[in-house]
Amino acid sequence: MTGISGPRIGVALGGGAARGLTHIPFIEAMDEMGLKPTIIAGTSIGALLGAGWAGGLSGSDIREYAYDYLGSMRTIVGRIWSTRLRNFSSAFRNGLSMQLDAVEVIESFVPESLPKTFAELEIPLHTVATDFRSWHQVVFRDGELVPAIAASIAIPSFFRPVPLGDRLLIDGNVVNPLPLDVASRDVDILVGVDVNGSPNDAELKESPSLIDVGLGSAQIMMHGLIAHSLAAFPPDIYVRPQVKPFGAMEFWRVKEIVESGDKDKERFKRMLAKAVEGFIVGQQKIS
């Protein structure tokens, strides 16, 4: 096999709020197989988890960290309010508003060991946000890391838009909930992990709340965007773990959510092993 190198693997980690914690088992799977992506593209929580992975954390490290920091509502609220958000001047900045500052929230949850810039990451990372003024996708691949992650996760209404330069940025899910286009550049195997869910995952309620309707409507729109992305940039491996019955903001159910993704872990490994084997056979034929 002299002269045959391993495949270049691009991984797209989609957005899905708390449901995105199901990315963790698939990160673990690649670690356990000894495979490292050559590029990670992440939207929203995919950008956050992708940053940890690209920054040197293993999938099991990320799982343990998530269990420790998201294990209860009290823990989550405590970490948010232990930062600058603990004073009301931050919560009510720019007028009467309870929207959170995405940069402050990210700073309160990411490990201190996380690199400060994209250039310091071990794996190239691209994060996706939306320019609220131009309606265009914005992809970050250099500069400061935390503001780029914050922009990618800035869910409208929950977080204030993130100003960066002359842009006003919001959640990348608005334009690209599964960034296959970004992850597909110069790779041999394209992997897409879709954590948006499906209609079959939805809990049936006679009278959904205002928040349920808002987040559910966004989920429906993201489903359409993902369908277009899959058609334009078909991945070699596509997984969509079941995210029933988890709410979009139920981060305190972290253990249940992550373990629901474990059900597809071995199947994902088999799919990835087959793709790698196919690549190696193809290389041998060429050589």
Phi, psi and omega in degrees: 000019179303133178088355179263119180261164178290161182288148172276120186248124174255133183239125176256118178255113186280173179263153180182023181054226184300329180297339179293348176297344176289355172296330191303313180300330182282329172295316177301319182300315179294322176300314183295334178271358181073026182251136179236131179296154171267344175205139174240128175243127184228142174243134176056237181295336174296327176291320181294309180292323178298325179294319177297317179296312180294334181276000175113357177281141174278168177300320179292326175298315181294320178300310182299317180297316180297317178299319182290320189262347182236017189289344180206159177300320180298318179297316181297308181298320180300319180291322179296312186279354176279349178264203182297344180290349183290344177257143187293337179298329177285317182295330184250018179299146180061040177102174182291104183206141175254013176293143181273156174272114186297323180296316180295321179295314179299316180298331182280347184245333184285150178297148178297335182282352182297131178305152183276337183230161177299324184296336182274353183289151179282331179237135177303131182236138173236128178246146186248131174228176180240130175279112185295331183279317184265347183069018183257157173289140174237126180249124178259133178221359176210173182092199181288141187278310186301313178300325180291319177295316181301317179298320182292329183260005186287076181300125180306140180082324177277321180240148172289146174304149183260116178278125175223114184064230179264013182254152172240113195250143176228178184317129178296340178301335183298327181245333187206081183286347175219093191283062178296325180299321182286320182283346187274356187287115174058048177235161178263328179230126180251125181246131176238126177246109186259112183249019181286336182091185181214170179303329180291341180274345187289142174277132181276120178233140180294320182228086179295148180287171178300319178294319178302317181294316181297310181290324178295321178296318178297321179297320178297316179295321178295325178302318178294319179296321179293322178301318178294320180295318179296324179288322183280325182227071185298122180282155174287328178227125180229126177232140176226089182297149176290131182243014176286139001249047190271133176284156185299330183250015183273059182296333181293348176268029188308316184295316178298317184294312181297316181294335175293329177286338179300334184297333182258003187296312182292322177298320178298318179299317180295319179297317182290320178299319179296319180294319179294318178299318179297322178296315182296318178299318178297322178294320180296321179296321180292319182283000000 
